[in-house]
Amino acid sequence: MKEASPGGNIAVGPGENGADAADFPYGYYLSRVLATIEANWFKPPGGTGMRCRVTCRIDRTGHLLEAGLDEPSAQPAFDRAALRAVYAAAPFPPLPQGYASPTLTLHLEFGP
């Protein structure tokens, strides 16, 4: 099951070779991250039905290490808006203390 943002427009999806988030047991953390990204996402006009996928990596302190477009939509403005939302939402809350890895990789699916 995918974790989705409050508005349902952004979801954490599976990644190639498995996603870090697939086994991430801290749903509350994912919910906070997705809500923050969604609050910063302003879909451009004409983005109806568009989808794209962004992968980002967050370090233990909540800083965004990188974000990139994995699967573009048919509209470059939609893709730029999705990337802009991720960058604008950073920094994120620190990773949960019980999470052992130094980073968390999220595969975000932006949709209508």
C-alpha positions in Angstrom: 0.0 0.0 0.0 1.3 3.5 -0.9 1.5 6.3 1.6 -0.3 9.3 0.1 -0.4 13.0 0.9 -3.5 14.5 2.5 -4.9 15.7 -0.8 -4.0 12.5 -2.5 -1.9 14.2 -5.2 1.5 12.8 -4.1 2.3 9.2 -3.1 5.4 7.3 -2.1 5.7 4.6 -4.7 8.0 1.6 -5.1 11.5 2.1 -6.3 13.8 0.2 -8.6 15.4 -2.7 -6.7 13.1 -1.9 -3.8 12.5 1.5 -2.2 13.9 2.5 1.2 10.4 3.7 2.0 8.8 0.3 1.2 10.0 -1.1 4.5 10.0 2.2 6.4 7.9 1.6 9.6 7.4 5.3 10.4 4.2 6.2 8.6 3.8 9.4 10.6 7.1 10.7 9.2 6.1 10.0 5.6 2.8 11.7 6.2 4.5 14.8 7.5 7.0 14.9 4.6 4.2 14.4 2.0 2.0 17.0 3.6 4.9 19.5 3.5 5.7 18.8 -0.1 2.0 19.0 -1.2 1.7 22.4 0.6 4.5 23.6 -1.7 3.2 22.1 -4.9 1.5 24.4 -7.3 0.3 22.5 -10.4 0.6 24.5 -13.6 -2.5 25.1 -15.7 -3.1 22.2 -18.1 -1.6 19.6 -15.8 -4.9 17.6 -15.7 -4.1 13.9 -16.0 -0.3 14.4 -15.9 1.9 12.2 -13.8 5.6 12.3 -13.0 8.0 10.6 -10.6 10.7 12.3 -8.5 13.3 10.5 -6.4 14.8 12.4 -3.4 17.2 11.5 -0.7 17.0 12.9 2.8 19.8 12.7 5.4 19.5 12.0 9.1 19.1 15.7 10.0 16.3 16.2 7.4 18.3 18.0 4.8 17.6 17.2 1.2 20.7 15.7 -0.3 19.3 15.4 -3.9 16.2 15.3 -5.9 15.7 14.3 -9.5 13.1 13.5 -12.1 12.9 9.8 -12.8 9.8 9.6 -15.0 8.8 12.9 -16.7 5.2 13.8 -17.7 4.4 15.1 -21.1 4.5 18.6 -19.8 7.9 20.1 -18.7 6.2 22.8 -16.6 4.4 20.0 -14.5 7.8 18.3 -14.0 9.4 21.5 -12.9 6.6 22.2 -10.5 7.0 18.8 -8.8 10.7 19.3 -8.4 10.2 22.8 -7.1 7.8 21.5 -4.5 10.3 19.0 -3.1 13.1 21.7 -2.9 10.8 24.2 -1.4 9.6 21.8 1.3 13.2 21.1 2.5 14.5 20.9 5.1 12.3 18.1 6.4 12.0 16.9 10.0 15.0 14.8 11.2 14.7 11.1 10.5 13.1 9.1 13.3 15.7 8.0 16.0 14.8 4.3 15.5 15.6 4.4 11.8 19.1 3.0 11.4 20.1 4.1 7.9 21.8 7.5 7.5 19.5 8.4 4.6 16.0 7.8 3.4 15.3 7.6 -0.4 11.7 8.4 -1.4 10.2 7.7 -4.8 7.4 10.3 -5.1 4.6 10.0 -7.7 3.0 13.3 -8.5 -0.4 13.1 -10.1 -3.7 14.8 -10.7 
